[in-house]
Amino acid sequence: MQRRLKDYLVISLKGIAMGAADAVPGVSGGTIAFISGIYEELITTISGVNLTLVKTLKKDGFFAFWKQLNGNFLLALLTGIIISFVSFMRLAKYLIEQHPVLIWSFFFGLIIASIFFVGKQINKWSAKTIIALIIGTIAAFYITSLPSLASNTNSYFLFIAGALAICAMILPGISGSFILVILGAYKTLSDAFHDFDLKKIALFATGAIVGLLSFSHVLKWLFKNYHNTTLAILTGFILGSLNKVWPYKKTISVMDDASGSVVDFIGLSDYQTLSVFQKNSLDFDSYKTVLEQSVLPSTYSQINANTDAQLVLAIGLMIAGFLTIFILEKVGNKAS
C-alpha cells in the first residue's frame, strides 16, 4: 500500500514503543507490535529476506530490491527501535533500581490490556483455541518462573543466546531481555557492549539474524494456516507473562556476583525483596535475582520492614499502562 511520510513517522513511533519495551527484562516488544497493528506485516517482511532479494538487486536494481524488501517500513521501524532501545536502557535501569514497584505496575497494566486486544482478534473460539490459550499461558508462566542460570562468559554461547532471545523478542508476551537473563547471557552481553568487545557482539548479532530469519518463516506459516490457534497461543503467552511483571516480589535466592555461587537471600538481609535491599544499601551490583515469587502488597510490606507498598501510585500506573494500550491500538487502527 502507498504510504506517506506521516505514516512512516507513526511507524517510527511504534518502533520507539517497541524499543522501550524490549529494554526492560520481562516486557516484550512483540506485544507492542501486535497491539499497534504492525505485527503480521513485520513477520511477513522479515520472512521475505532471502536470496531472491540478491537476484532482484542484480537484475532490476536497487529500487526494485528496496521495494521487495519493504525497506521503507523496516527503516522507519528499526530507526525508532534503535533510538528508543539505546536511550531508554539507561532510564529503564534507573527506574528498575529506584522505583521498581512503580515501573512494574505500569507494565502490568499495559500487559493486562494487551491480553484483551490480542485476544479479541481471534475470529472464532473453539475447543482448539481454548486449549491453545491454556498451553500458551502455562508455557509462559513456566518460563517466567525459571531460575536464572549463572553468568555464562563463553563467547560462542552468545550465538545461541542471540538466536533464542530474538525469537522471544518477536513473540508477544515473552521478553528477549528476560530470556538473556534466564540463560545467564544478559550480563555478558551488557559487558560486551560496555567494553566494545566486537567478537562477542558479532557472535550475538549473527545468532540473532539466523534466529530471526528462521523463526519468522515458522510464524508466517502458522498465521497463514492456523491463524486463530496461533493468536490464541500468543494471547496465552501474554497472560502467562503477568507473573514476571507483577510488581510485588519476594526474593528466594540470588547469585553472588563476586563468587558466582547461588545462595538463599533470606540469610543476607533483613529485607526479603532484593530490590528493596539494593535501594536501601545502594548496592545494585553484588547480587542478582535467581528465583523469586509474587506476593500480595500487604505481604511485600511486611517482609520488608513495613516498606511502603505505594499501592495508590501502583494502581494509578497500572491504569496508565492499561490506557497506553488503548492509545496505541487507536493509532494502529487509524494508520491502517
DRENPA-134368 format. One record per residue (C-alpha): residue in three letters; x, y negated, z negated. Coordinates in Angstrom, 1 decimal. Layout:
BEGIN
SITE  residu       x       y       z
SITE     ALA       X       Y       Z
...
***
This chain:
BEGIN
SITE  residu       x       y       z
SITE     MET     0.0     0.0     0.0
SITE     GLN     1.0    -3.6     0.7
SITE     ARG     2.3    -5.3    -2.5
SITE     ARG     3.0    -9.0    -3.2
SITE     LEU     5.8   -10.5    -5.3
SITE     LYS     3.3   -10.8    -8.2
SITE     ASP     2.6    -7.1    -8.1
SITE     TYR     6.3    -6.3    -8.4
SITE     LEU     6.7    -8.7   -11.3
SITE     VAL     3.9    -6.8   -13.0
SITE     ILE     5.7    -3.5   -12.3
SITE     SER     8.9    -5.0   -13.9
SITE     LEU     6.8    -6.0   -17.0
SITE     LYS     5.7    -2.4   -17.2
SITE     GLY     9.3    -1.3   -16.9
SITE     ILE    10.1    -3.7   -19.8
SITE     ALA     7.5    -2.0   -21.9
SITE     MET     8.8     1.5   -20.9
SITE     GLY    12.4     0.5   -21.8
SITE     ALA    11.3    -0.9   -25.2
SITE     ALA     9.5     2.3   -26.0
SITE     ASP    12.4     4.5   -24.9
SITE     ALA    14.9     2.6   -27.1
SITE     VAL    13.1     3.9   -30.2
SITE     PRO    13.7     7.6   -31.1
SITE     GLY    10.2     9.1   -31.2
SITE     VAL     8.4     6.9   -28.7
SITE     SER     8.1     7.9   -25.0
SITE     GLY     8.4     5.5   -22.1
SITE     GLY     6.4     8.1   -20.1
SITE     THR     3.4     7.3   -22.3
SITE     ILE     3.6     3.6   -21.3
SITE     ALA     4.0     4.6   -17.6
SITE     PHE     0.8     6.7   -17.9
SITE     ILE    -1.2     4.0   -19.6
SITE     SER    -0.1     1.3   -17.2
SITE     GLY    -1.2     3.3   -14.2
SITE     ILE     2.1     4.0   -12.5
SITE     TYR     2.9     7.5   -13.8
SITE     GLU     1.9     9.6   -10.8
SITE     GLU     3.5     7.1    -8.3
SITE     LEU     6.7     7.3   -10.4
SITE     ILE     6.7    11.1   -10.3
SITE     THR     5.9    11.2    -6.6
SITE     THR     8.7     8.6    -5.8
SITE     ILE    11.3    10.5    -7.8
SITE     SER    10.4    13.8    -6.3
SITE     GLY    10.8    12.2    -2.9
SITE     VAL    14.5    11.7    -3.4
SITE     ASN    16.1    14.4    -1.2
SITE     LEU    18.4    14.9     1.8
SITE     THR    15.7    13.7     4.2
SITE     LEU    16.5    10.2     2.9
SITE     VAL    20.0    10.5     4.2
SITE     LYS    18.8    11.7     7.6
SITE     THR    16.4     8.7     7.7
SITE     LEU    19.2     6.3     6.8
SITE     LYS    21.4     7.7     9.6
SITE     LYS    18.7     7.9    12.3
SITE     ASP    16.3     5.0    11.6
SITE     GLY    18.4     2.6     9.5
SITE     PHE    18.3     1.1     6.0
SITE     PHE    14.8    -0.5     6.1
SITE     ALA    13.2     2.8     7.1
SITE     PHE    15.2     4.6     4.3
SITE     TRP    14.2     1.9     1.8
SITE     LYS    10.5     2.3     2.7
SITE     GLN    10.6     6.1     2.5
SITE     LEU    12.3     5.8    -0.9
SITE     ASN     9.6     3.4    -2.2
SITE     GLY    12.6     1.2    -3.0
SITE     ASN    10.8    -2.0    -4.0
SITE     PHE     8.8    -0.1    -6.6
SITE     LEU    11.9     1.6    -8.0
SITE     LEU    14.0    -1.5    -8.1
SITE     ALA    11.3    -3.6    -9.8
SITE     LEU    10.6    -0.8   -12.4
SITE     LEU    14.3     0.0   -13.1
SITE     THR    15.2    -3.7   -13.5
SITE     GLY    12.5    -4.0   -16.2
SITE     ILE    13.6    -0.8   -17.9
SITE     ILE    17.3    -1.6   -18.0
SITE     ILE    16.8    -5.2   -19.1
SITE     SER    14.5    -4.1   -21.9
SITE     PHE    16.4    -1.0   -23.0
SITE     VAL    19.7    -2.9   -23.3
SITE     SER    18.2    -5.9   -25.1
SITE     PHE    15.6    -4.1   -27.2
SITE     MET    18.0    -1.4   -28.6
SITE     ARG    19.6    -3.9   -31.0
SITE     LEU    16.3    -5.2   -32.1
SITE     ALA    14.9    -1.7   -32.5
SITE     LYS    17.9    -0.8   -34.6
SITE     TYR    17.3    -3.8   -36.9
SITE     LEU    13.6    -3.2   -37.2
SITE     ILE    14.1     0.6   -38.0
SITE     GLU    16.7    -0.3   -40.6
SITE     GLN    15.0    -3.3   -42.2
SITE     HIS    11.2    -2.8   -41.6
SITE     PRO    10.8     1.0   -40.9
SITE     VAL     7.2     1.2   -42.1
SITE     LEU     6.1    -1.7   -40.0
SITE     ILE     7.6    -0.7   -36.7
SITE     TRP     6.5     2.9   -37.0
SITE     SER     3.0     1.6   -37.9
SITE     PHE     2.9    -0.4   -34.7
SITE     PHE     3.9     2.6   -32.6
SITE     PHE     1.5     4.9   -34.5
SITE     GLY    -1.4     2.6   -33.4
SITE     LEU     0.0     2.5   -29.9
SITE     ILE     0.1     6.3   -29.6
SITE     ILE    -3.4     6.8   -31.0
SITE     ALA    -4.8     4.5   -28.3
SITE     SER    -2.7     6.4   -25.7
SITE     ILE    -4.4     9.7   -26.6
SITE     PHE    -7.8     8.1   -25.7
SITE     PHE    -6.7     6.6   -22.4
SITE     VAL    -4.7     9.6   -21.1
SITE     GLY    -7.5    12.0   -22.2
SITE     LYS   -10.3    10.0   -20.5
SITE     GLN    -8.6    10.6   -17.1
SITE     ILE    -9.4    14.3   -17.4
SITE     ASN   -12.3    14.6   -14.9
SITE     LYS   -13.8    17.9   -16.2
SITE     TRP   -13.3    19.5   -19.6
SITE     SER   -13.4    23.3   -19.8
SITE     ALA   -12.0    26.2   -21.9
SITE     LYS    -8.8    26.0   -19.9
SITE     THR    -8.3    22.2   -20.5
SITE     ILE    -9.1    22.6   -24.2
SITE     ILE    -6.6    25.4   -24.5
SITE     ALA    -4.0    23.3   -22.6
SITE     LEU    -4.7    20.4   -25.0
SITE     ILE    -4.1    22.7   -28.1
SITE     ILE    -0.9    24.2   -26.6
SITE     GLY     0.5    20.7   -25.8
SITE     THR    -0.4    19.5   -29.3
SITE     ILE     1.3    22.4   -31.0
SITE     ALA     4.4    22.2   -28.8
SITE     ALA     4.9    18.5   -29.5
SITE     PHE     4.2    18.9   -33.2
SITE     TYR     6.7    21.7   -33.4
SITE     ILE     9.4    19.8   -31.5
SITE     THR     8.9    16.7   -33.8
SITE     SER     9.3    19.0   -36.8
SITE     LEU    12.6    20.5   -35.8
SITE     PRO    15.6    19.6   -37.9
SITE     SER    18.3    17.6   -36.1
SITE     LEU    21.5    19.6   -35.1
SITE     ALA    24.9    18.5   -36.3
SITE     SER    26.5    15.9   -34.1
SITE     ASN    28.0    17.7   -31.0
SITE     THR    31.1    16.0   -29.7
SITE     ASN    31.6    18.3   -26.7
SITE     SER    31.7    16.1   -23.6
SITE     TYR    30.2    18.8   -21.3
SITE     PHE    27.3    19.3   -23.7
SITE     LEU    26.2    15.8   -22.8
SITE     PHE    25.4    17.1   -19.3
SITE     ILE    22.8    19.5   -20.7
SITE     ALA    21.6    16.8   -23.2
SITE     GLY    21.1    14.4   -20.4
SITE     ALA    19.1    16.8   -18.3
SITE     LEU    16.8    17.7   -21.3
SITE     ALA    16.4    14.1   -22.5
SITE     ILE    15.4    12.7   -19.1
SITE     CYS    12.8    15.5   -18.8
SITE     ALA    11.4    14.4   -22.2
SITE     MET    11.6    10.8   -21.3
SITE     ILE     9.2    11.1   -18.3
SITE     LEU     6.8    13.2   -20.4
SITE     PRO     4.2    11.2   -22.2
SITE     GLY     4.4    11.8   -26.0
SITE     ILE     7.9    13.2   -26.2
SITE     SER    10.8    10.7   -26.5
SITE     GLY    14.1    11.2   -24.7
SITE     SER    15.9     9.4   -27.5
SITE     PHE    14.4    11.8   -30.1
SITE     ILE    15.5    14.8   -28.0
SITE     LEU    19.0    13.4   -28.1
SITE     VAL    18.7    13.2   -31.9
SITE     ILE    17.5    16.8   -32.2
SITE     LEU    20.3    18.0   -30.0
SITE     GLY    22.9    16.1   -32.0
SITE     ALA    23.9    14.1   -29.0
SITE     TYR    22.5    10.7   -29.9
SITE     LYS    25.5     9.5   -31.9
SITE     THR    28.0    11.0   -29.4
SITE     LEU    26.3     9.1   -26.6
SITE     SER    26.0     5.9   -28.6
SITE     ASP    29.7     6.1   -29.4
SITE     ALA    30.5     6.7   -25.7
SITE     PHE    28.7     3.6   -24.7
SITE     HIS    30.3     1.6   -27.5
SITE     ASP    33.8     2.8   -26.6
SITE     PHE    33.2     2.7   -22.8
SITE     ASP    34.1     6.4   -22.5
SITE     LEU    33.4     6.7   -18.8
SITE     LYS    33.8    10.5   -18.7
SITE     LYS    31.1    11.2   -21.3
SITE     ILE    28.8     8.5   -19.8
SITE     ALA    29.2    10.0   -16.3
SITE     LEU    28.5    13.6   -17.5
SITE     PHE    25.4    12.4   -19.3
SITE     ALA    24.2    10.4   -16.2
SITE     THR    24.9    13.4   -13.9
SITE     GLY    22.9    15.7   -16.2
SITE     ALA    20.1    13.1   -16.3
SITE     ILE    19.9    12.8   -12.5
SITE     VAL    19.9    16.6   -12.0
SITE     GLY    17.2    17.0   -14.7
SITE     LEU    15.1    14.1   -13.3
SITE     LEU    15.1    15.3    -9.7
SITE     SER    14.3    18.9   -10.6
SITE     PHE    11.6    18.2   -13.2
SITE     SER     9.8    15.6   -11.1
SITE     HIS     9.1    18.3    -8.5
SITE     VAL     7.6    20.5   -11.1
SITE     LEU     5.4    17.7   -12.4
SITE     LYS     4.3    16.7    -8.9
SITE     TRP     3.3    20.3    -8.1
SITE     LEU     1.4    20.6   -11.4
SITE     PHE    -0.5    17.3   -10.8
SITE     LYS    -1.4    18.5    -7.2
SITE     ASN    -2.5    22.0    -8.2
SITE     TYR    -3.6    21.7   -11.8
SITE     HIS    -4.5    18.1   -12.3
SITE     ASN    -6.9    18.3   -15.3
SITE     THR    -4.9    21.1   -17.0
SITE     THR    -1.7    19.0   -16.7
SITE     LEU    -3.4    15.9   -18.1
SITE     ALA    -4.7    18.0   -21.0
SITE     ILE    -1.2    19.3   -21.8
SITE     LEU     0.2    15.7   -21.6
SITE     THR    -2.6    14.5   -23.9
SITE     GLY    -1.7    17.2   -26.3
SITE     PHE     1.9    16.1   -26.2
SITE     ILE     0.9    12.6   -27.2
SITE     LEU    -1.4    13.9   -30.0
SITE     GLY     1.3    16.2   -31.4
SITE     SER     3.9    13.4   -31.4
SITE     LEU     1.9    11.4   -34.0
SITE     ASN     3.7    13.5   -36.7
SITE     LYS     7.0    11.9   -35.7
SITE     VAL     5.8     8.3   -35.8
SITE     TRP     3.7     8.4   -39.0
SITE     PRO     5.3     5.5   -41.0
SITE     TYR     5.4     7.2   -44.4
SITE     LYS     8.0     9.9   -44.8
SITE     LYS     9.7    12.0   -47.5
SITE     THR    13.3    13.0   -46.6
SITE     ILE    14.1    16.6   -47.2
SITE     SER    17.7    17.0   -46.0
SITE     VAL    20.3    14.8   -44.5
SITE     MET    23.7    15.1   -42.7
SITE     ASP    26.7    13.6   -44.4
SITE     ASP    28.3    11.6   -41.6
SITE     ALA    31.8    12.0   -43.1
SITE     SER    31.8    15.8   -43.5
SITE     GLY    29.1    16.8   -41.1
SITE     SER    27.5    19.0   -43.8
SITE     VAL    23.8    19.2   -44.3
SITE     VAL    22.6    18.5   -47.9
SITE     ASP    19.4    18.1   -49.8
SITE     PHE    18.5    14.5   -50.1
SITE     ILE    16.8    14.7   -53.5
SITE     GLY    20.1    15.0   -55.3
SITE     LEU    21.7    12.0   -53.6
SITE     SER    19.4     9.2   -54.6
SITE     ASP    16.6     8.0   -57.0
SITE     TYR    14.7     7.4   -53.8
SITE     GLN    13.2    10.2   -51.8
SITE     THR    13.0     8.5   -48.4
SITE     LEU    16.3     7.8   -46.6
SITE     SER    15.2     4.5   -45.0
SITE     VAL    14.3     3.1   -48.5
SITE     PHE    17.7     4.3   -49.9
SITE     GLN    19.5     2.7   -46.9
SITE     LYS    17.7    -0.6   -47.2
SITE     ASN    18.4    -0.9   -50.9
SITE     SER    22.1     0.3   -50.7
SITE     LEU    22.8    -1.5   -47.4
SITE     ASP    24.4     1.8   -46.3
SITE     PHE    23.0     2.7   -42.9
SITE     ASP    25.8     5.0   -41.7
SITE     SER    26.7     7.6   -44.4
SITE     TYR    23.6     9.8   -43.9
SITE     LYS    21.4    10.8   -41.0
SITE     THR    18.0    12.4   -41.4
SITE     VAL    17.9    16.2   -40.6
SITE     LEU    14.5    17.1   -41.9
SITE     GLU    11.6    15.0   -43.2
SITE     GLN     7.8    15.3   -43.8
SITE     SER     4.9    13.0   -43.5
SITE     VAL     3.3    11.8   -46.8
SITE     LEU     0.4     9.5   -47.9
SITE     PRO     1.2     5.8   -48.5
SITE     SER     0.5     6.3   -52.2
SITE     THR     2.9     9.3   -52.4
SITE     TYR     5.5     7.3   -50.4
SITE     SER     5.3     4.5   -53.1
SITE     GLN     5.5     7.0   -56.0
SITE     ILE     8.6     8.9   -54.7
SITE     ASN    10.4     5.7   -54.0
SITE     ALA    10.3     4.0   -57.4
SITE     ASN     7.0     2.3   -56.7
SITE     THR     8.3     0.7   -53.5
SITE     ASP     5.6    -1.5   -51.8
SITE     ALA     3.9     0.7   -49.1
SITE     GLN     2.9    -2.5   -47.2
SITE     LEU    -0.4    -0.9   -46.5
SITE     VAL    -2.3    -4.0   -45.3
SITE     LEU     0.5    -5.0   -42.9
SITE     ALA     0.9    -1.5   -41.7
SITE     ILE    -2.8    -1.2   -40.9
SITE     GLY    -2.7    -4.6   -39.1
SITE     LEU     0.2    -3.5   -37.0
SITE     MET    -1.5    -0.2   -36.2
SITE     ILE    -4.4    -2.2   -34.9
SITE     ALA    -2.0    -4.4   -32.9
SITE     GLY    -0.4    -1.3   -31.4
SITE     PHE    -3.8     0.0   -30.5
SITE     LEU    -4.8    -3.3   -28.8
SITE     THR    -1.5    -3.4   -26.9
SITE     ILE    -2.5    -0.2   -25.0
SITE     PHE    -5.9    -1.8   -24.1
SITE     ILE    -4.0    -4.8   -22.6
SITE     LEU    -1.5    -2.5   -20.7
SITE     GLU    -4.4    -0.5   -19.4
SITE     LYS    -6.3    -3.5   -18.2
SITE     VAL    -3.1    -4.9   -16.5
SITE     GLY    -2.7    -1.5   -14.9
SITE     ASN    -6.3    -1.4   -13.6
SITE     LYS    -6.0    -5.0   -12.2
SITE     ALA    -2.7    -4.2   -10.4
SITE     SER    -4.2    -1.1    -8.8
***
